[in-house]
Amino acid sequence: MSTVTESVDVNVPVRTAYNQWTQFEDFPQFMSGVEEIRQLDDTTTHWKTTIDGVTREFDARITEQVPDERVAWTSVEGSRQAGVVTFHRLDPTQTRVTVQMEFEPDGVVEQVGGKLGFLDRQVKGDLKRFKEFIESRGGVETGAWRGEVDRPQP
């Protein structure tokens, strides 16, 4: 498993940063390699990605969601990946967004890319673009979903 943890400080309130992150269909506007995301229901999304010429489609399930605090997910099929994004209020107008991901490389290209730090750079770049995206909108999110998803019980 490859793991990555990256953070970015955005100049918007925690509520705004969180609300924007719940708008999965907008991810292609700031996530490199993400071509499309469709929200299938409150907890399931369908992703289409193309990274280094490799196209993948998979479903992901939200496993925990707490407004203004965290969103956790895991893949449903295909290569295993899971992660959590957390939102930390630094002050009334600034938020730290932290992404932690685990990814099981599938094939030689992904294994080499993982060893060379590709995933780290990808997530860092995506967070930088998220910052630019939300701040360029004057701190106004494109939408929000304020529902909660309870963590699965062991």
ABEGO torsion letter per residue (X at the ends): XBBBBBBBBBBBBAAAAAAAAABAAAAAAABBGBABBBBABAABBBBBBBBGGBBBBBBBBBABBBBGABBBBBBABEBBBBBBBBBBBABAABBBBBBBBBBBBBEAAAAAAAAAGAAAAAAAAAAAAAAAAAAAAGGBBAEBBABBBBBBBX
